[in-house]
Amino acid sequence: MTAHPGEIVLDVTPDNYSLNGKVLGRTASDFADDDLSVDRIDEEVKRIQENLSDEVLQMLNGVEDPVKRQQITSDYPLVKIHYDNSVTYDVFYKSYSTFSNNFHSFQLAFGSNYKDICKWHKPYEAYVLSSYLCKQMTDAKISDYLFGTHKFQSVLENLSIGKDDLMWCAAVDTTLSLTVYKKDGKIAYLINWNENGQTDGYRIDSFPNDVCFSEFMEKMVGRRGRVTLRVLNDVLLKDFAPVIKKLNQYGYMIDFKSLN
């Protein structure tokens, strides 16, 4: 993708990654560590931001409306990330995480069709305790289902919280948790959610194909405004990008996580 004035465009392929046309490195080697942030991208973004800071100040000059000022600082510069269809989820997740540390809003483009763009703002984490405790519970249940690790009970036993805290955690955890994985060589979907806001309300629904998954999500529209998306690291973008686009069309805020 070509960057225009006031834009920051990251291109990521299985071979290399570039920012505003400048190749920063090789994807396989630079994305191989366990860090959530890619240093070369982060450093280059900060350098570009310094050059754009004067433009932002000029745009803010004379604007008194706090809403308009917030919009300017949130949406400028325009950030676009383009992913090749053969990029794996771990590469997608690291590059997204790096940008989410620097910007609030994104435009994502997948494959060769740059016109097919997803737009959204990064979800705001409202419940810190819920984010920490319920994430452990959710990840443990998903791991039990996918890998048979039997982690869920041990997680509950080792949490330093009482029954009341567990009830509160369940009550505020209204996020749908969606996992995309491969079963028998085909993409399958796993949804962990809480039906009634109680600790015994957690349930897992699995869907072996896109049709069943789509029917479920259409029924849930309006009941949930946010979804946590987890994808196994080796799943290709061409397999999980349709899920991102579908959730975006439904109006969901997407919070990306890693399961591996």
Secondary structure as UniProt FT lines:
FT   TURN            5..6
FT   STRAND          7..12
FT   STRAND          16..19
FT   TURN            20..21
FT   STRAND          22..26
FT   HELIX           27..30
FT   HELIX           39..60
FT   TURN            61..62
FT   HELIX           66..75
FT   STRAND          78..83
FT   TURN            85..86
FT   HELIX           89..100
FT   TURN            101..102
FT   STRAND          105..110
FT   TURN            111..112
FT   TURN            114..115
FT   STRAND          117..121
FT   HELIX           128..147
FT   HELIX           152..158
FT   HELIX           163..172
FT   STRAND          176..183
FT   TURN            184..185
FT   STRAND          186..194
FT   HELIX           199..201
FT   STRAND          202..207
FT   HELIX           210..220
FT   TURN            222..223
FT   STRAND          226..231
FT   TURN            233..234
FT   HELIX           237..250
FT   STRAND          253..258
//
